Amino acid sequence: MRTDKAAKVAKTPKKPAADMATVFFALGDKTRLQMIAVLCAGGAFSIAQLTANTDFTRQAVTKHLQVLADAGLVQHVKVGRERLWQFEPGQLEAARQSLELIGQQWESALGRLKQFVEEA
């Protein structure tokens, strides 16, 4: 159940940097990374399938999937009474591009620092 504050936040359009923070937060958990790895293997999985042969409860998996869904990394498709979850690569690719840009900025800054030190 959402509080008024949570509902208000959900209606506010997110900025790209905020989107990336949400993605990195979602990927910052070992359990969620494991789920992404399973979902990346292809296909759509039910919560029962995702909890099979694990120590995770359905409730825990559901909460983790919601965090991943809020970050745009997974989505569900309703088939009958069941929700099947699948990986959505768009946000992960955007996160990769964001990290690549940050890496380029660091390379540039380190190059300027090296030049400054060598000239001093």
C-alpha positions in Angstrom: 0.0 0.0 0.0 1.3 3.4 -1.0 1.5 6.4 1.3 0.5 9.8 0.0 4.2 10.7 -0.2 5.0 7.6 -2.2 2.1 8.2 -4.6 3.3 11.8 -5.1 6.8 10.7 -5.9 5.6 8.2 -8.4 3.7 10.9 -10.3 6.7 13.2 -10.5 8.6 12.7 -13.7 12.1 11.4 -13.1 15.2 13.0 -14.5 17.7 10.8 -16.4 20.2 10.9 -13.5 17.5 9.8 -11.1 16.6 7.0 -13.4 20.2 5.8 -13.4 20.4 6.0 -9.6 17.4 3.8 -9.4 19.0 1.3 -11.8 22.3 1.3 -9.9 20.4 0.9 -6.6 18.4 -2.1 -8.0 21.6 -3.7 -9.3 23.4 -3.1 -6.1 21.9 -6.1 -4.4 23.3 -9.6 -4.8 19.8 -11.3 -4.9 18.5 -8.9 -7.5 21.7 -9.5 -9.6 21.0 -13.2 -9.4 17.5 -12.7 -10.6 18.6 -10.5 -13.5 21.1 -13.3 -14.5 18.3 -15.9 -14.5 16.0 -13.6 -16.4 18.7 -12.7 -18.9 18.9 -16.4 -19.8 15.7 -15.8 -21.7 12.0 -16.3 -21.4 9.5 -15.3 -18.8 9.4 -16.8 -15.4 6.7 -17.0 -12.7 7.5 -16.2 -9.1 7.2 -19.9 -8.4 9.8 -20.7 -11.0 12.1 -18.0 -9.7 11.9 -19.4 -6.1 12.3 -23.0 -7.1 15.5 -24.5 -5.7 16.3 -21.4 -3.7 16.0 -20.3 -0.1 14.0 -17.3 -1.1 10.4 -16.9 -0.2 7.8 -15.8 -2.8 7.3 -12.6 -0.8 11.0 -11.8 -0.9 11.2 -12.5 -4.6 8.1 -10.3 -5.2 9.7 -7.4 -3.3 13.0 -7.7 -5.3 11.1 -7.9 -8.6 9.2 -4.8 -7.7 12.5 -2.9 -7.1 13.8 -4.2 -10.5 10.5 -3.2 -12.2 10.6 0.3 -10.6 14.1 0.6 -12.2 12.7 -0.5 -15.6 14.9 -3.6 -15.6 12.1 -6.2 -15.6 8.4 -6.2 -16.6 5.6 -8.6 -16.0 3.1 -10.1 -18.4 -0.1 -11.4 -17.0 -1.1 -14.9 -18.3 -4.3 -16.0 -16.7 -3.9 -15.6 -13.0 -0.1 -15.7 -13.1 2.4 -13.0 -13.7 5.4 -13.9 -15.8 8.5 -11.7 -15.3 11.0 -11.0 -18.0 14.2 -8.9 -18.4 14.0 -5.5 -20.2 17.5 -4.6 -21.5 16.8 -0.9 -22.3 17.7 0.5 -18.8 20.7 -1.7 -18.4 22.1 -0.4 -21.7 21.4 3.1 -20.6 23.3 2.4 -17.4 26.2 1.0 -19.4 26.3 4.1 -21.5 26.1 6.3 -18.4 29.1 4.5 -16.9 31.0 4.8 -20.2 30.4 8.5 -20.2 31.7 8.8 -16.7 34.7 6.7 -17.6 35.5 9.1 -20.5 35.1 12.1 -18.2 37.6 10.5 -15.7 40.0 9.8 -18.5 39.8 13.4 -19.7 40.3 14.7 -16.1 43.2 12.4 -15.5 44.8 13.5 -18.8 44.5 17.1 -17.8 46.0 16.3 -14.4 48.9 14.4 -16.0 49.6 17.3 -18.4 49.5 19.8 -15.5 51.9 17.7 -13.4 54.3 17.2 -16.3 54.3 20.9 -17.1 55.0 21.9 -13.5 
